[in-house]
Amino acid sequence: MKAIDWNKEFPIACINRADLTEFGFTDEQIATIFTDEVMAEIAAQMQEKYFLTLSYWFWDDLKHALGAFAQVPHEKRS
């Protein structure tokens, strides 16, 4: 049996500058305010909030996605 790589990551989300138009930013604002460094910091803050905290939404969304492939046998461990 092949060993399980427990630490292999599977990215689930990304952001890009086009996403910013959803909040009403103009092309000019996006071009001048949202540098690569700013976008990286926004992504880092979102990652910390969404992945590294015990965010209810992350676990609920994961459980829902798992349900498409397997019955989820129990609730998340505390």
N, CA, C and O atoms as a GROMACS GRO file, in nm:
protein
  312
    1MET      N    1   0.084  -0.117   0.000
    1MET     CA    2   0.000   0.000   0.000
    1MET      C    3   0.090   0.125   0.000
    1MET      O    4   0.190   0.130   0.071
    2LYS      N    5   0.052   0.222  -0.080
    2LYS     CA    6   0.129   0.346  -0.090
    2LYS      C    7   0.111   0.431   0.036
    2LYS      O    8   0.001   0.442   0.090
    3ALA      N    9   0.220   0.491   0.082
    3ALA     CA   10   0.216   0.575   0.202
    3ALA      C   11   0.133   0.702   0.175
    3ALA      O   12   0.136   0.757   0.065
    4ILE      N   13   0.062   0.744   0.275
    4ILE     CA   14  -0.019   0.865   0.265
    4ILE      C   15   0.068   0.987   0.294
    4ILE      O   16   0.135   0.993   0.397
    5ASP      N   17   0.065   1.083   0.203
    5ASP     CA   18   0.136   1.210   0.225
    5ASP      C   19   0.039   1.304   0.297
    5ASP      O   20  -0.038   1.376   0.233
    6TRP      N   21   0.043   1.303   0.429
    6TRP     CA   22  -0.051   1.380   0.510
    6TRP      C   23  -0.035   1.530   0.491
    6TRP      O   24  -0.130   1.604   0.517
    7ASN      N   25   0.080   1.576   0.448
    7ASN     CA   26   0.106   1.720   0.438
    7ASN      C   27   0.089   1.775   0.296
    7ASN      O   28   0.110   1.894   0.275
    8LYS      N   29   0.052   1.692   0.199
    8LYS     CA   30   0.032   1.741   0.063
    8LYS      C   31  -0.086   1.838   0.063
    8LYS      O   32  -0.193   1.808   0.116
    9GLU      N   33  -0.064   1.954   0.004
    9GLU     CA   34  -0.167   2.057   0.002
    9GLU      C   35  -0.244   2.055  -0.129
    9GLU      O   36  -0.190   2.023  -0.234
   10PHE      N   37  -0.371   2.091  -0.121
   10PHE     CA   38  -0.459   2.102  -0.236
   10PHE      C   39  -0.526   2.238  -0.228
   10PHE      O   40  -0.625   2.255  -0.157
   11PRO      N   41  -0.473   2.336  -0.302
   11PRO     CA   42  -0.527   2.474  -0.294
   11PRO      C   43  -0.677   2.477  -0.325
   11PRO      O   44  -0.724   2.408  -0.416
   12ILE      N   45  -0.750   2.558  -0.248
   12ILE     CA   46  -0.894   2.563  -0.268
   12ILE      C   47  -0.948   2.700  -0.305
   12ILE      O   48  -1.066   2.712  -0.340
   13ALA      N   49  -0.867   2.802  -0.297
   13ALA     CA   50  -0.917   2.935  -0.330
   13ALA      C   51  -0.804   3.024  -0.373
   13ALA      O   52  -0.688   3.005  -0.335
   14CYS      N   53  -0.838   3.121  -0.453
   14CYS     CA   54  -0.741   3.224  -0.491
   14CYS      C   55  -0.819   3.353  -0.516
   14CYS      O   56  -0.940   3.351  -0.538
   15ILE      N   57  -0.748   3.461  -0.512
   15ILE     CA   58  -0.809   3.589  -0.547
   15ILE      C   59  -0.728   3.651  -0.660
   15ILE      O   60  -0.610   3.620  -0.678
   16ASN      N   61  -0.793   3.738  -0.736
   16ASN     CA   62  -0.723   3.814  -0.838
   16ASN      C   63  -0.784   3.953  -0.845
   16ASN      O   64  -0.885   3.981  -0.780
   17ARG      N   65  -0.724   4.039  -0.923
   17ARG     CA   66  -0.770   4.177  -0.928
   17ARG      C   67  -0.911   4.189  -0.986
   17ARG      O   68  -0.984   4.281  -0.949
   18ALA      N   69  -0.950   4.099  -1.072
   18ALA     CA   70  -1.086   4.103  -1.127
   18ALA      C   71  -1.190   4.090  -1.016
   18ALA      O   72  -1.300   4.144  -1.027
   19ASP      N   73  -1.156   4.018  -0.910
   19ASP     CA   74  -1.248   4.002  -0.797
   19ASP      C   75  -1.282   4.137  -0.733
   19ASP      O   76  -1.389   4.153  -0.675
   20LEU      N   77  -1.191   4.231  -0.742
   20LEU     CA   78  -1.210   4.360  -0.676
   20LEU      C   79  -1.322   4.442  -0.739
   20LEU      O   80  -1.378   4.531  -0.675
   21THR      N   81  -1.354   4.414  -0.863
   21THR     CA   82  -1.464   4.488  -0.929
   21THR      C   83  -1.598   4.459  -0.862
   21THR      O   84  -1.690   4.539  -0.872
   22GLU      N   85  -1.608   4.345  -0.795
   22GLU     CA   86  -1.731   4.311  -0.722
   22GLU      C   87  -1.760   4.410  -0.610
   22GLU      O   88  -1.873   4.420  -0.563
   23PHE      N   89  -1.657   4.482  -0.567
   23PHE     CA   90  -1.672   4.578  -0.458
   23PHE      C   91  -1.675   4.722  -0.508
   23PHE      O   92  -1.667   4.816  -0.430
   24GLY      N   93  -1.685   4.739  -0.641
   24GLY     CA   94  -1.701   4.872  -0.698
   24GLY      C   95  -1.573   4.947  -0.729
   24GLY      O   96  -1.579   5.065  -0.765
   25PHE      N   97  -1.459   4.883  -0.715
   25PHE     CA   98  -1.334   4.951  -0.749
   25PHE      C   99  -1.324   4.969  -0.900
   25PHE      O  100  -1.362   4.881  -0.976
   26THR      N  101  -1.273   5.084  -0.941
   26THR     CA  102  -1.254   5.111  -1.084
   26THR      C  103  -1.123   5.050  -1.131
   26THR      O  104  -1.038   5.013  -1.050
   27ASP      N  105  -1.107   5.041  -1.261
   27ASP     CA  106  -0.982   4.990  -1.317
   27ASP      C  107  -0.864   5.075  -1.270
   27ASP      O  108  -0.758   5.023  -1.238
   28GLU      N  109  -0.884   5.208  -1.268
   28GLU     CA  110  -0.776   5.297  -1.225
   28GLU      C  111  -0.739   5.272  -1.079
   28GLU      O  112  -0.621   5.266  -1.045
   29GLN      N  113  -0.839   5.257  -0.992
   29GLN     CA  114  -0.811   5.228  -0.852
   29GLN      C  115  -0.737   5.096  -0.836
   29GLN      O  116  -0.641   5.086  -0.760
   30ILE      N  117  -0.783   4.997  -0.909
   30ILE     CA  118  -0.720   4.865  -0.899
   30ILE      C  119  -0.575   4.873  -0.946
   30ILE      O  120  -0.487   4.814  -0.884
   31ALA      N  121  -0.551   4.943  -1.054
   31ALA     CA  122  -0.416   4.953  -1.110
   31ALA      C  123  -0.320   5.028  -1.017
   31ALA      O  124  -0.201   4.997  -1.012
   32THR      N  125  -0.372   5.127  -0.944
   32THR     CA  126  -0.282   5.210  -0.863
   32THR      C  127  -0.272   5.165  -0.718
   32THR      O  128  -0.165   5.177  -0.658
   33ILE      N  129  -0.378   5.115  -0.662
   33ILE     CA  130  -0.380   5.078  -0.520
   33ILE      C  131  -0.334   4.935  -0.496
   33ILE      O  132  -0.258   4.908  -0.403
   34PHE      N  133  -0.378   4.845  -0.580
   34PHE     CA  134  -0.363   4.702  -0.551
   34PHE      C  135  -0.242   4.643  -0.622
   34PHE      O  136  -0.254   4.569  -0.720
   35THR      N  137  -0.124   4.678  -0.568
   35THR     CA  138   0.002   4.623  -0.618
   35THR      C  139   0.009   4.474  -0.586
   35THR      O  140  -0.075   4.421  -0.513
   36ASP      N  141   0.109   4.407  -0.641
   36ASP     CA  142   0.129   4.265  -0.609
   36ASP      C  143   0.147   4.245  -0.459
   36ASP      O  144   0.096   4.148  -0.402
   37GLU      N  145   0.218   4.337  -0.396
   37GLU     CA  146   0.243   4.326  -0.252
   37GLU      C  147   0.112   4.340  -0.174
   37GLU      O  148   0.089   4.266  -0.078
   38VAL      N  149   0.028   4.435  -0.214
   38VAL     CA  150  -0.100   4.454  -0.146
   38VAL      C  151  -0.189   4.332  -0.166
   38VAL      O  152  -0.253   4.286  -0.072
   39MET      N  153  -0.193   4.279  -0.287
   39MET     CA  154  -0.274   4.161  -0.314
   39MET      C  155  -0.224   4.041  -0.233
   39MET      O  156  -0.304   3.962  -0.182
   40ALA      N  157  -0.092   4.028  -0.221
   40ALA     CA  158  -0.036   3.919  -0.141
   40ALA      C  159  -0.075   3.933   0.006
   40ALA      O  160  -0.104   3.834   0.072
   41GLU      N  161  -0.075   4.055   0.056
   41GLU     CA  162  -0.113   4.078   0.196
   41GLU      C  163  -0.262   4.049   0.218
   41GLU      O  164  -0.299   3.991   0.320
   42ILE      N  165  -0.345   4.089   0.124
   42ILE     CA  166  -0.489   4.059   0.133
   42ILE      C  167  -0.508   3.907   0.136
   42ILE      O  168  -0.585   3.855   0.217
   43ALA      N  169  -0.440   3.836   0.047
   43ALA     CA  170  -0.451   3.690   0.042
   43ALA      C  171  -0.402   3.627   0.172
   43ALA      O  172  -0.462   3.532   0.222
   44ALA      N  173  -0.293   3.680   0.227
   44ALA     CA  174  -0.240   3.627   0.353
   44ALA      C  175  -0.340   3.647   0.467
   44ALA      O  176  -0.359   3.558   0.550
   45GLN      N  177  -0.403   3.764   0.471
   45GLN     CA  178  -0.502   3.791   0.575
   45GLN      C  179  -0.623   3.700   0.560
   45GLN      O  180  -0.676   3.650   0.659
   46MET      N  181  -0.666   3.677   0.436
   46MET     CA  182  -0.778   3.587   0.413
   46MET      C  183  -0.742   3.444   0.451
   46MET      O  184  -0.822   3.372   0.510
   47GLN      N  185  -0.619   3.403   0.418
   47GLN     CA  186  -0.576   3.269   0.454
   47GLN      C  187  -0.576   3.250   0.605
   47GLN      O  188  -0.623   3.149   0.656
   48GLU      N  189  -0.523   3.349   0.675
   48GLU     CA  190  -0.521   3.340   0.821
   48GLU      C  191  -0.662   3.330   0.877
   48GLU      O  192  -0.688   3.248   0.966
   49LYS      N  193  -0.751   3.410   0.826
   49LYS     CA  194  -0.889   3.409   0.876
   49LYS      C  195  -0.961   3.280   0.840
   49LYS      O  196  -1.030   3.221   0.923
   50TYR      N  197  -0.945   3.235   0.716
   50TYR     CA  198  -1.025   3.124   0.666
   50TYR      C  199  -0.964   2.988   0.698
   50TYR      O  200  -1.038   2.894   0.729
   51PHE      N  201  -0.833   2.975   0.690
   51PHE     CA  202  -0.770   2.845   0.706
   51PHE      C  203  -0.711   2.821   0.844
   51PHE      O  204  -0.722   2.711   0.897
   52LEU      N  205  -0.651   2.920   0.900
   52LEU     CA  206  -0.572   2.898   1.021
   52LEU      C  207  -0.650   2.917   1.150
   52LEU      O  208  -0.601   2.884   1.258
   53THR      N  209  -0.769   2.971   1.140
   53THR     CA  210  -0.854   2.983   1.258
   53THR      C  211  -0.953   2.868   1.258
   53THR      O  212  -0.963   2.794   1.160
   54LEU      N  213  -1.025   2.855   1.363
   54LEU     CA  214  -1.128   2.752   1.368
   54LEU      C  215  -1.257   2.805   1.306
   54LEU      O  216  -1.364   2.800   1.366
   55SER      N  217  -1.243   2.856   1.186
   55SER     CA  218  -1.355   2.916   1.115
   55SER      C  219  -1.464   2.811   1.088
   55SER      O  220  -1.440   2.709   1.024
   56TYR      N  221  -1.583   2.840   1.137
   56TYR     CA  222  -1.695   2.750   1.115
   56TYR      C  223  -1.716   2.728   0.966
   56TYR      O  224  -1.739   2.615   0.924
   57TRP      N  225  -1.708   2.832   0.887
   57TRP     CA  226  -1.739   2.822   0.744
   57TRP      C  227  -1.645   2.726   0.673
   57TRP      O  228  -1.688   2.651   0.586
   58PHE      N  229  -1.518   2.727   0.709
   58PHE     CA  230  -1.423   2.636   0.645
   58PHE      C  231  -1.467   2.491   0.666
   58PHE      O  232  -1.476   2.414   0.571
   59TRP      N  233  -1.494   2.455   0.791
   59TRP     CA  234  -1.528   2.316   0.819
   59TRP      C  235  -1.663   2.278   0.760
   59TRP      O  236  -1.680   2.166   0.713
   60ASP      N  237  -1.758   2.369   0.762
   60ASP     CA  238  -1.889   2.343   0.704
   60ASP      C  239  -1.877   2.325   0.552
   60ASP      O  240  -1.937   2.234   0.495
   61ASP      N  241  -1.800   2.412   0.487
   61ASP     CA  242  -1.780   2.401   0.342
   61ASP      C  243  -1.708   2.271   0.307
   61ASP      O  244  -1.744   2.206   0.209
   62LEU      N  245  -1.606   2.234   0.386
   62LEU     CA  246  -1.534   2.110   0.361
   62LEU      C  247  -1.627   1.990   0.376
   62LEU      O  248  -1.624   1.899   0.293
   63LYS      N  249  -1.708   1.989   0.480
   63LYS     CA  250  -1.802   1.878   0.501
   63LYS      C  251  -1.898   1.867   0.383
   63LYS      O  252  -1.926   1.756   0.336
   64HIS      N  253  -1.947   1.979   0.334
   64HIS     CA  254  -2.038   1.978   0.220
   64HIS      C  255  -1.969   1.922   0.096
   64HIS      O  256  -2.027   1.840   0.025
   65ALA      N  257  -1.845   1.964   0.071
   65ALA     CA  258  -1.770   1.914  -0.045
   65ALA      C  259  -1.742   1.764  -0.033
   65ALA      O  260  -1.749   1.692  -0.132
   66LEU      N  261  -1.709   1.719   0.088
   66LEU     CA  262  -1.684   1.577   0.110
   66LEU      C  263  -1.808   1.493   0.081
   66LEU      O  264  -1.798   1.379   0.034
   67GLY      N  265  -1.923   1.549   0.111
   67GLY     CA  266  -2.048   1.477   0.092
   67GLY      C  267  -2.072   1.434  -0.051
   67GLY      O  268  -2.149   1.340  -0.075
   68ALA      N  269  -2.009   1.500  -0.147
   68ALA     CA  270  -2.024   1.461  -0.287
   68ALA      C  271  -1.951   1.331  -0.318
   68ALA      O  272  -1.979   1.267  -0.419
   69PHE      N  273  -1.858   1.291  -0.231
   69PHE     CA  274  -1.776   1.174  -0.258
   69PHE      C  275  -1.791   1.063  -0.155
   69PHE      O  276  -1.768   0.946  -0.185
   70ALA      N  277  -1.831   1.100  -0.035
   70ALA     CA  278  -1.841   0.999   0.072
   70ALA      C  279  -1.932   1.051   0.181
   70ALA      O  280  -1.946   1.172   0.201
   71GLN      N  281  -1.995   0.957   0.250
   71GLN     CA  282  -2.076   0.996   0.364
   71GLN      C  283  -1.981   1.040   0.476
   71GLN      O  284  -1.888   0.968   0.511
   72VAL      N  285  -2.006   1.159   0.531
   72VAL     CA  286  -1.923   1.208   0.640
   72VAL      C  287  -1.969   1.137   0.767
   72VAL      O  288  -2.083   1.154   0.809
   73PRO      N  289  -1.879   1.058   0.828
   73PRO     CA  290  -1.922   0.970   0.937
   73PRO      C  291  -1.951   1.039   1.069
   73PRO      O  292  -2.025   0.984   1.151
   74HIS      N  293  -1.895   1.157   1.093
   74HIS     CA  294  -1.916   1.221   1.222
   74HIS      C  295  -1.882   1.368   1.212
   74HIS      O  296  -1.830   1.415   1.111
   75GLU      N  297  -1.911   1.439   1.316
   75GLU     CA  298  -1.879   1.582   1.323
   75GLU      C  299  -1.730   1.600   1.345
   75GLU      O  300  -1.661   1.509   1.389
   76LYS      N  301  -1.681   1.719   1.314
   76LYS     CA  302  -1.540   1.754   1.335
   76LYS      C  303  -1.501   1.736   1.480
   76LYS      O  304  -1.578   1.769   1.571
   77ARG      N  305  -1.381   1.684   1.501
   77ARG     CA  306  -1.329   1.670   1.637
   77ARG      C  307  -1.306   1.808   1.697
   77ARG      O  308  -1.270   1.902   1.626
   78SER      N  309  -1.325   1.821   1.826
   78SER     CA  310  -1.301   1.948   1.895
   78SER      C  311  -1.156   1.961   1.934
   78SER      O  312  -1.117   2.062   1.993
   0.00000   0.00000   0.00000
